[in-house]
């Protein structure tokens, strides 16, 4: 049971889909729609779409066949937090010293990864709004 904080409602969207690359376009579209709702710039929206795609690309090769990929989006006034998770065969978190991790970090801002006790691996991203268009 979640405790209520202040007068605000927690703004969370969860998308669950088969852990297969063929379904990632649905996730990219959801990411773009939610980012647009928060008034992210077009460049920030594209960065988030690519970041979510990259996080999924890190996780899908180790997914247990037939399982679901879960993506939870938490929206605030200034940022979007995204947690992509999948049940894996070995619980190994993605390496942080790879080119893919560097790209992910530059696109999303804050990035982390962890493994749960059941070998579910979770990659979390947080992107803050820049506050406007740069001219």
N, C-alpha and C positions, 0 to 999 in steps of 0.2 A: 504494500500500500504506500503510495507516494504522498509525502507531506506537501500541503499547499504552502506556497511562498507568496507573500504579499497578496495583491488583488489580481494578479495575472494568471492566465491559464497557460499551461505548457503547450507550446505549438510544435507538435511532433507528427511527422508523416512516416509511416513504415511501408516499404515496398518489399514484397517477398516474391521471388521468381526462381525458376529452375536455374541451377548453377551451370549454365551453358552460354557460350559466347553469342549464340543466336538471339538471346533475349536482352542483350545489353543496350540495344537502341531504346528500349522502353525506359531503362534506368537513366540514360542520357537525356531523354525528353523530360522525364520527371525532374531531374536536376535543374535543367534550364528553366522550366516553368516555375519552380520554387524560388530559384535565384532571381528571376524577373519580378516575382511578387515582392521581394525585398529591395527592389530597385538597384540591384547590382548593375554595373555598366555592362555593355555588350562584351567587352574584353574579359571582364571578371566572370561572366556567365560561361563564356567559351573555356576559360581556364578551369572552371569547376567541372564542366562536362568532360574535359580531357582528364582531369584529376580522378574523377570517379571511374572513368574507363580504365585508367592506369592501375588504380587500386584493385579493380576487379581482375585485371590481367595478372596481377601478382598472386591473387588468391585462387583463381579458377584451376590452374594446373594441379593443385594439391587437394582439390575438393573431393570428398567422398562421392562416387558416382550415384546419381539419383537424388542428391540432396538439393536443398534450396539455398540460394544466396539471399541474404537479408540486408537491406539498406535502410537505415533510420536517419531521417533528416530532422534536426532540431533547429527551429528558426527563432531568432531574437531580433531586436531592432537593429543591431549592428553587425550580426554575423550569422553564418550558417555552419552548423556542426553536422558532420556526416560520419556515420559508422557503418562500414561495410563488413559483413561477417559471413563465414561459411564453415561448416563442419569439415575438417581436413583429415587426411589419412595419418598425419604424424604430429600435428600441432606446431609445426615449425613456423616462426614468424619470418616475414620477408627481411632480407639483409638490408641494413641501413647504409652500407658502403657500396651500393650499386648505382649505376647511372639512372636506372628507373626510379630509385628512391630520391635521388637528387632532383629529377624532373618533377616528381610528385610534390616534393617540398617547395619547389619554386612556384608551382601552380597553385597550391592550396594554402600556403602559409604554414600553419602548424599541422604536423603529421606525427602519428604515433602508431604503434602496432603492439598487440599483446595476444597471448594465447590463454584461453579459459581452460578449466580443468577437464572439460570434455573434448579437448582438441579442436574447439572452435577458435579460429583465428579472426581477429578483429583489427581492421585498419581504420583509424579515425583521422578525419581531416577537419580543419576549421579555417574558414575563409571569412575575413572581415571586409566589410564594404569600405571602399576608398573614400567615399564621401562626395563623389561627384566626378564630372568629366574633366580630364586634363586637356587644356587647349594649348 
